Amino acid sequence: MSVAMVFNVGVDGFVRAQQDATQASANINRATTAQLDTQQVQLGRQLQGASNGEALIAPVAETPRVEQELVNLQVAQLQAKASARVIASADDLLGTLIDIRA
């Protein structure tokens, strides 16, 4: 495997980690917003005279779970660290090869 390929693997892994972190952050935001929207709908129904049981019934869309998305965010962080180590190792290897050639 060439040094350039190792660099590319590291960079690709880092890009994937960044995309995963962005997706997890967006899902956390969406889940939090959905919770607030549900609470606002319930409050609005109560203000309009709905009983407590009726106020709790609201159309619920599939929202991401915050706990799972926090795990995904941590996984993305670990993936980014591992990819950074791959890039650093390729850099060290390239430096060693240059030193040997010189």
N, C-alpha and C positions, 0 to 999 in steps of 0.2 A: 504494500500500500504506500503510495507516495505521500509526501508531506502535504502537497496541495489537496489531496483527497481527505486527509485528516483535518485540515483547516475547514474544508467544505462541510464535513460531517459535524464539526463543532459549531459552525455558523448556522447550519440548518437546524440543529438541535436548539440553539439559542433562539432562533426565529420562531420555532414551534412553541417553545416555552413562553415567549412573549405573547403569541397569539392565544395560548391557553389561559394565561393570566388575564388578558384583556377580556376573554369570554367569561371567565369566572367572575370577574369584577362586574361585568354587565349583568350577569345573572343574579348576583347579590343585590345589585341596585334594583333590578326588576322585582325580585322577591320582596324587598323592603317596601317598594312602592305599592305592590299589590296588597300587602298587609295594611298599609295606610288607607288605600282605596276601599278595602273591605270594611274597615272600621268607620270610614266616612259614610258608606252606604248604610251601615247598621244605624249610625247616629241619625242620618237623614230619615230613615224609616221610622225610628222612634219618635222623632219630632213631628212626623206626619200622622202620628197616632197609632202606629202598628204596635201590636203586643210584642213582648220580649221574644217570644218564640218566632213570630213572623219576622221580626227585625233581624234575627240571626240567619234567616234563609236568604242567601244572596248567590247569584250566579258566580261560580268560582272557576276560573280558568286554571289550567295546569301551570303552576308556578314552581320555579326551582326551589329546592330546599337550601336554606342558607348554610346549614352545617356541611352539606355535601360540597357546596361551592367553595367553602373555606378550605376544605380538604383539597379540592382541585387547585386552588390558589397555592397551597403549600407544595403540592406536587410540581406545579409549574416552577416554583422557586427552586426546588431541588434539581429539576431538570436544567434550569438555567445555570446553576452552580456547576453541575456535572459537565455541561457543554463548555463553560468557561475553562474548566480544567483541561478538557480535550484541546481547546485552542492554545492554552498555555503550554501543554506538552508538545504540541506541534511546533510552537515557537521555540521552545528549548531544543527540540530535535534539529530544527533548521539552523539555530545558532551553533549547535555542536558540529553539524555538517560544514558550515562555513568556516569554523575554526580549524577543522581537520584539513580542509582544502587550502587554507591560507598558509 
